[in-house]
Amino acid sequence: MNHHHLPTWGGVVQVLQQYAPRTVCRVEKGVLPHPCAAGMKASIGMPEGQTADYRLVLLGGAGFHVKDFGSHYEAHIDEVHPDVNAIEHLRRDAPGVFIASGAALGAVIGRSVGTSKEATLAGAALGGLFAALLTSAREG
């Protein structure tokens, strides 16, 4: 989605709220003020070639996420802002990271319970599976 005529970051939010979470809107640099001028805070995000990330908590706990790619911004709305609930943000908005984290935690637990390589692998598999099941369990 490309919108060159949106007057404010609030206008971008209003447009994005009409679409599914994580729908991306591209905004060319110079069309809108810098995200920090609109109250967004510097943040981190999955590396996808951006030079910076900015976030803003929206009413209801959703998150507005803007990525700076140098020549343009890419904005989307997350279901949960990480400052509101970091674990729920990962589960809903970054499920790959959530599952990998579950696998890593499972590996640590497996290694602490058993001392073999197999115990570590079994823990990682169970942790990843558990995280995947939690990711697929959407609230209704």
N, C-alpha and C positions, 0 to 999 in steps of 0.2 A: 504494500500500500504506500503510495507516494502522495504527500500532501504538501505542496509548495505554498499554499495560500492560508495556512492556519496562523492567526494573529498572535496567539500566546501558547505557552505550554499547557495552560488550562484547556485551551481549545483542542490540543492533541489528546489530552485525557478524555475529554467529552467524546471525541470521535472513537477512540479506542474502547471506551466503555460499551459501545454498540456491538463490539465483536468479541469473539472468544478470547479468554486470557492468552497471553503470549503472542497475539497477533502483532506483527511488527509494522510500524509506521516510520518511513524514512523521511527525514527533514534535512534539507541542505543547510550547511553552515551559513550564518548571516541572516537567515530568515527569522530566527527567534533569538532572544538574548541567551547568554551562557546559562546553563542549567542552575548554577549556583545563584545567579541573580534572581531566579524564580523560587528560591528557597530549598533547592535540592542539596543534598549532602554527598560528598565524594564517598564512594563505596567500592566494593570489589564484585566481580562477576566471573563467570566462566570465560577463560581467554578465547576469544574468537577474532582476534586481530584488532580490537579496540585499544585506544590509548588511555581511556579513562571510563569510569562508570559513575553514575549519579542516581540517587534514589530519593523518593519522597513517599511518606506514609499517606495513604488516602483514607477517607472516611470508611469505616467498617474493617480496617486493617489490611486492605489490599495494598500493593506497592506499585508505584510508577517508577520504571527503570529506564534510564537513558544511557546509551552507550555512545561514546565519542570515537568515531573512526577517522578523525582528521579532516576529511572533506565534507563529512555529513554526520548526522546523528541517527541512531536507530532507537526507537522508543517502543515499549510494550508495557502492559499491566500484568503484574504477577498476582496470583490469587492471594498470597500472604506475603506481606513485607517481612524481611528477615529480622528487623528490629521488633516486630510484633511477636513473632514466634519463629525462631531460626530453624528448628527441627521441622515444623509444619511447612515452612517455606521450601526446604529441601525436598520434603516428601511430595509436595504438590507441584512445585515449579522447577525443580532440578532432580527428578527421580533417579537419574543415572548416578549422580553424586550421592544421593541417599542410599542407594543399593550398594555402591562401592564402600561407603562408610560402614554399612551394616556388615559387609563381608570382612572389612578390616577389623571391626570390633569383635566379630565372631572368631577371627583368627587369633586375636589376642587372648580371648577367653579360652579357646581350644588349646592354645599353647600353655596357658596357666593351669588348666585341668590335667592335661596329659603332656608329656615331654617329647613326644614323637612328632615327626613331620606330618604323619597322617592325622594326628589330633588337631594340628594347626589347620590342615586342609579341610577336615571335617567341620571344624568351627567356622572357617571362612564360608564354606558352602551353606551351612545352616544359617549363619548371619545374613548372607546375601539373600537366601530364600525367604527368610523372615522379613527382611526389609522390602523385598519385592511384593510379598503378600500385603504388607502394610501400605505400600504405594498403590496397589490396585484396589484397596478398600476405601473407596471414595465415600465421603459423607453425603447422605441423601437428603 
